[in-house]
Amino acid sequence: MGEAGAVLVVLVVLGALPAAGEELSGVFQWMLKLECHFINGSDRVRLVERFIYNRQQLVHFDSDLGHFVGDTPFGEIQARHWNSQPQLLEEGQVQVDTFCRHNYEVSTPLLVNRRVTLESLPVLLSLSQSIPASTRVYISALPSPSLLSANQSTPL
């Protein structure tokens, strides 16, 4: 790609529309990935925001560090720019509560507290007998070793 093409890509990434008569070629992916890391429940929470372009992480925000970190030369430019804006840094820290802790409190009863009971396992296993052998999925471990068959794999 020539220099003009590279400038066009940067303008599109930053939100500028192409010049009249210009057509964009190809497809690109712009992704924001938010990760919440919980230590000891929600007592200690770490938020990592990853800004990804075409499967390459350009820059990320780490709430433990409190600022953006560039992962590529272009990401370093973005990080310097965003780190010069105190409201963006504060917003990143606030998201630990508004995004991470909030979603933890909402989803914990649905996800963390659900357990498979021993009574439900025979039902799962008996349902699997109606599935043709060619389409069965085999797992090599269940919650209790006593539930494994002699060959160490159980059809589901």
N, C-alpha and C positions, 0 to 999 in steps of 0.2 A: 504494500500500500504506500502510495506516495505521501508527501508531506501534506498536501491538500486533503487527502483522504483521512489522515490522522487527525487533522484539525476538525474535520466534519464529525468524526466519531466523538471527539472530546466535547464538541458543542452539543451533540445529541445527548450524550451522557449527562451534561449539565442542564439539559432541558431546552436548549435552543432549537427552533424549527429549521429545517434545511432551507437553503435559498430557493427562490422561485425557479422551477424547472429542474432542480436537482432531485434525483431519486436515490434513495438509500438502497444499497445492495446488501444482501446477507441478513442474518439474524443475530442479535446479541441478547445476552441475559444480564439483567441488573437485579441483584438480590440483596435483601437485608435479612440477616439471620440473627435472632435474639436468643441467647442461651441464659437460662437461670440455673445457677449451681447452688444447691442447698446443703449446708453443713449443719448437722444437729437440728433437723426440722427447719424452721424458718428463723432460727436464732442468728445465723450468719448466712447472708445471701450475697452472691457475686453475680453481677450481670455482665455479659460479654455481648456486644453488638458487632456483628461482622458485616462489612460492606464488600460484596463480591461482584465482580464483573467478569463474565465469560469464564466461570469456574476458578478465577484467581482472586484471592482475598487481597484487596487493595489497602484497606485500613480497618482498624477495629477500635472499639471503646471498651475499656476494662474498668468496671466500677471500683475495683480494689486499687487501681493506679490513679483513677480520677481524671484521666485524660485519654485522648485519641493517640493511637500509635500507627504510624505508616508501615505497611508491609511491602510496598513497592515504591519506586521513585515517585510515581504519580500520587500514591497514597501518602507519602511523606509531605507532599505539598498540601494535600487536603487536610492532613492532621494538623499541620502548622496553622492553617487558616481556621479550622474548627476550634483548635485549642486557644485561639486568640479571642474567642467569643464566650465569655463567662456564662451566659445564659444557656448555651449548649452543654457545657460541662455540668452545670447545675441540673439541667433536665435529665442528663444521663444518670446522675445520682438519685434523682427523684423517682426514676423508673424502677429502681430496686424495690421501692414500696408499691408504687401504683401498678406496676406490671407483674413483677416476680412474686412478691408477698401476697398480693391480691389473688393471683391465679393459683398460688399454692393453697390458700385458704379455701378457695372455691372447689378445686379439684381433688384435694386430699381425701375427703370422705368418699369420693367416687373411685379413686384409683388406688391409693395406698392402703386403705382399710379393707379392700376386697380380698378375700382369701378363698381358695378352693378347698372345700370340705371333703373328707374321705367319702361321705355319702354321695357326692356328686361325681366322683371318679368312675364308679361302675357304670353310671348312666352314659358318661362320655365314651367309655370303652365299649359298651354294648351297642351304642349307635354306630360305632366304627365298623362293626361286623357287616353292616348293610352296604358299605362302600366297597366297590370292586377292588381287589388286591392291587391291580395295576395303578390305581389312583390314590392309594393310601399313603399317608405321610408317616414316617417312622421317626421316633425320637429315641435318644439313647439314655435319657435320664428323666425320672419323675421326682416329685418332692421327697419320696421315701424309697430307699433301695429295696425295701421289702415288696414294693409294688412292681418291680421289674420282672420280666419273664426270664426264663433260663438262658436265653441267648442275648440278654441285655438290651433288647429293643422291643418296644411295645407299639403296635399299630394304633393310630388314632383315626 
